Amino acid sequence: MTGDDGHRAMLARVRAGLARRLDEEPDLPWLGDNEPLAAAGVDSVLLISVIGELEQELDVSLPDDTVLESASLSSLARALSRGGRR
């Protein structure tokens, strides 16, 4: 899998996890990959819970400040891809 393919796959996982929590369509058509999550109404509590689930699935760990500093789905996908193994 190339870097772009890996990023797209991780991006799809982040998007699907958020959609599950929001009880919305899996592709979240209203949210662009690079759109600021806060501006889209995604709060930090929701974000941390979604990322926590993904950390468990992927067996990685991200510091909370990395999650909170990630402003978009794309930046979260990159952070998860680089996350340290537990």
C-alpha positions as CSV (number, residue, x, y, z in Angstrom):
1,M,0.0,0.0,0.0
2,T,1.5,3.4,-1.0
3,G,1.6,6.3,1.4
4,D,-1.4,7.9,-0.3
5,D,-3.4,4.7,-0.2
6,G,-2.5,4.2,3.5
7,H,-3.6,7.8,4.2
8,R,-6.9,7.3,2.4
9,A,-7.6,4.1,4.3
10,M,-6.9,5.7,7.6
11,L,-9.0,8.8,6.6
12,A,-11.9,6.4,5.8
13,R,-11.5,4.8,9.3
14,V,-11.5,8.2,11.0
15,R,-14.5,9.3,9.0
16,A,-16.4,6.1,9.6
17,G,-15.7,6.2,13.4
18,L,-17.0,9.8,13.6
19,A,-20.0,9.0,11.5
20,R,-20.8,6.0,13.9
21,R,-20.7,8.3,16.9
22,L,-22.8,10.9,15.2
23,D,-25.2,8.3,13.9
24,E,-24.8,9.6,10.3
25,E,-23.9,8.3,6.9
26,P,-20.4,6.7,6.9
27,D,-19.0,9.1,4.4
28,L,-20.1,12.3,6.2
29,P,-20.8,14.1,2.9
30,W,-21.0,17.5,4.7
31,L,-17.5,17.3,6.2
32,G,-14.4,17.8,4.0
33,D,-11.1,16.1,4.7
34,N,-9.4,19.3,5.6
35,E,-12.3,21.2,7.1
36,P,-11.8,22.4,10.7
37,L,-13.6,20.0,12.9
38,A,-14.5,22.6,15.5
39,A,-16.1,24.8,12.8
40,A,-18.2,21.7,11.7
41,G,-19.5,21.3,15.3
42,V,-17.3,18.4,16.4
43,D,-16.4,19.0,20.0
44,S,-13.3,17.7,21.8
45,V,-15.2,15.2,23.9
46,L,-16.6,13.5,20.9
47,L,-13.3,13.6,19.1
48,I,-11.4,12.1,22.0
49,S,-13.9,9.2,22.2
50,V,-13.7,8.5,18.5
51,I,-9.9,8.5,18.5
52,G,-9.8,6.4,21.6
53,E,-11.8,3.7,19.8
54,L,-9.5,3.9,16.8
55,E,-6.4,3.8,19.1
56,Q,-7.7,0.5,20.5
57,E,-8.5,-1.0,17.1
58,L,-5.1,0.0,15.7
59,D,-3.1,-0.7,18.9
60,V,-1.6,2.8,18.9
61,S,-1.5,5.6,21.4
62,L,-1.7,9.3,20.8
63,P,-1.3,12.0,23.4
64,D,-4.5,13.9,24.1
65,D,-2.9,17.2,23.0
66,T,-2.1,15.7,19.6
67,V,-5.8,14.8,19.2
68,L,-6.9,18.2,20.3
69,E,-4.4,20.0,18.0
70,S,-5.5,18.0,15.0
71,A,-7.8,20.3,13.2
72,S,-9.3,18.1,10.5
73,L,-10.0,14.5,9.6
74,S,-6.9,14.5,7.4
75,S,-4.6,15.6,10.3
76,L,-6.1,13.0,12.6
77,A,-5.5,10.3,10.0
78,R,-1.9,11.4,9.7
79,A,-1.5,11.4,13.5
80,L,-3.0,7.9,13.8
81,S,-0.7,6.6,11.0
82,R,2.3,7.9,12.9
83,G,1.0,6.8,16.4
84,G,3.3,4.9,18.6
85,R,2.5,1.2,19.3
86,R,1.2,0.5,22.8
